[in-house]
Amino acid sequence: MPFDPTTRPLSPIAARVLATLMEKARTVPDSYPLTLNTLVLGCNQKTTRDPVMNVSDAQAQEALDELKYLSLVHEASGGRTTRWEHNFQRGVGVPEQSAVLLGLLMLRGPQTAGELRINAERWYRFADISSVEAFLDELQERSDEKGGPLVVQLPRAPGAREQRWAHLLCGPVDASALLGNAPSSASAGSPALQARVESLEAQVAALQATVQRLCAELGVEPAPGEAAQG
């Protein structure tokens, strides 16, 4: 019987532990399976996490015991230090693409289909937003025989152009509370796009500083545009 969140929903910490194992399996395969210490560090990252958590070793171990009981994680064989790996796809009974979307929703909170496609780049490359939406629809329409729906589409937030999706692995969600935490239209850009803009701004600033230094060494005046920008 596939995992059914309506009868045994995950705790928030268990969802974070599970999603962190799913992420690291794809992004740092050389370090996977994870030790408890590495897993806790991943759970408590300050970036690409919503909400940010402060999970203790004891809480992470309790979550691992919970997930092991549900056949969603298991201990890796071999080695003197216990390591852990997830069993999400088989335990929940979903294809790879659906597992990626659920992992991202557990790690980063509600997201639009477009945000999910961008954030999935290091996990899985979706051809387009339509393919993301198709898997989300499939997860939302999952039959009771398979364990019921695993995602829900939230009502459109004020000022937002697209609706966000949330996972149901921790049980039913409070849509009104999630809408209250929705990003405003002014800051609705994807985290990946914001990071790219910040990186480009830093590169431009470094280039401007280099130009000014070279001009000073050569004893020439920088171009008016360069001087104004510096």
N, C-alpha and C positions, 0 to 999 in steps of 0.2 A: 504494500500500500504506500503510495507516494506521501511525502510530508504534507500534512494538512494544518495550516496555521489557524484554522478556526477551532480546532480541538487542542492544539498544543503550540500556541504562538511563541515565537522567540522573545527573549528579553532583549532590550536595547543593546546591552553589552555583548550578548551572544551574537546578535546580528553584526556588530562591529568586528568581533573576533572572526566570524565566518567570512565576512567580506574582505577583511585584511588578508586572510589566507588566500582567498580567490585572487586578490590583486597581486600579491607578491609572487604567486605561482606563475603569473604572466609577465610581470615587469622585472623581477630579479630571480629568474629560474635557477641561477647558480647557487643562491642562498636558500633554496627551497628543497625540502620541507623546513619549517621554521621551529627554532627553539622557543621556549616560553618567553625568554627575555627579548628576543628579536620580535616576537609577535606583539608583546606589550608596547614596544617602541613604535611599531607600525600602527597599533590602535590609537596611540596618543599623538600622532603627527598633528602639527598645527596647520598643515596645508592639505588640500583635497579631502577635507573631512568636515562634515556638517551633521550634527554638532561636533565641536572639538570636545574630546573626553579626556579624563584622567583616570584610566583604568589601572588598578593595582595588579600585582602578580596573582594574588589570591582571587580577585574577581575574574581575571582571565582564565585561571585554572577551573573555577566553578563553571564558567561559560563553556569551556572545552568539555567538561564532564557532561553538561547539558546537551551539547551538540553531539557528543559521542553516543549518548543514549538514543538520540534521534537518527543515528547513522549518517550524520552530515559531516563529521570529521572522524579521523582515526589516526592512531599513532603510527609513524613510519617505522619500518623494521630496520634493525641494524644500528650500530653506533652506541656509544656509552651515554650520550645525552639524548633525552627524549625529544623527538621532533614530531611536529604535527602537520597534517595535510588535509585538505578539504575533500569532501565526497559530494559536492553540491549537485552536479548534474544528475548523477545516478540517484541520490537521495531524494531529490525533489521531482525528478522525472521531466526535465526540460532539455531542449537542445542547447548547444553552445551559445548561440546568439542571445537566447533568452536569459541564460545564466549570466552573461556579461552585463546585460541591462539591469538585472536584479542586483548584481554585485555593486554596480555604480549607484543605484538608488539607495542601497544600504549605507554606502560610504559617504555620499555627498548630499543626501536628502532629495526632495522633489526637484525634478528637472523637466524641461521641455524635450521633445524628440530631437530637436536640433542640438541642444546642449549635450544630450546623451551621445549623439553621434560624434561630436567633437571630443568629449571626455573619454570615449571608448577607443581612441586612436591607438593607444599602447596595448590595449587588450584584444581588440578585434576591429578590422576595418569594414564598416558597413558601406555598401555601394552608394546609398543615398538615404535621405530622411524617410522616404516612403518605406524602405525596408525596415527601418527602426520602428516606424508606426505599425507595420504589419505584425511584427513580433509582439509589440505592446498590446495590440488588439487581441492577439491570440492568448496572451497571458491574462487579459481582462475577461475574456470569454471562456476561460478554462472550466471544464465541466466538473460537477461535484464528484464524479467517479474518479477524477484525477487529482482531487484535493481542493477544488474550487479556485476562484480567481486569485492571482498573486499580485496584481497591480490595480490601481484605480486612477482614472483621469479626474483631476481636480477641476472645479469650476474656474473659469478665467478670472484672474485677479484684476482689480481696478487698474487701468493703465497698461495692462499687459496685452501683447498681441497674440501670444500663444498660451495654450493650457499646459500645465505641468502634470507630471505623473508621479505617483507615490507607490511604494511597495506595501504589501499587506502581510509580510512574513512575521511581523510583530502583532498581527491582529488588525482590526478595523482602525482607520485613521480619523482624526478629527479634522475634517476639511476646513472648518472655519478657523481653527488655530493655525493650520498650515498656510491659509490665505493671508493671515496676519503677518506671517514671516516671509511672504513673497517679496522678491526684490522689486524696487520701484522701477518705473520705465527708464529713469535716468541711469540706473546701474544694472540694467537687465542684460548687459553684454555678457557673453560667456567668460568663465574664468580663463580659458585658454587664450581668448582674444585679448583680455586685459593684460595677461602676462606678456603676450607678444608686444603689445603697445609699450609696456614699461621697459621691455628689453631694448626696443628700438630707440626709445627716448634716451636710455643710458648710453647706447652706442653713439647717438648723435652728439650728446654732451661730451663724450670722450674725444670724438673727432674734432669738435670745436676747440677743446682745450689743446689738442695737439697742433692744430693750425695756428692758434694764438702763440704757442711756444715757439714754433718754427719761425713765425713772422718776427717775433722778438729777437731771436738769435740772428736772423738775417738783416735785422734793422729795417724792415719794411712794415707798412701799415696794412692790416688785414682789410679785405674788401668790406664796404659799408654794411652789407647784409650779415657778414660773419661777425663784425664788431657788435652789431646790434643784438645778434643772437647770443653772443658771449656775455 
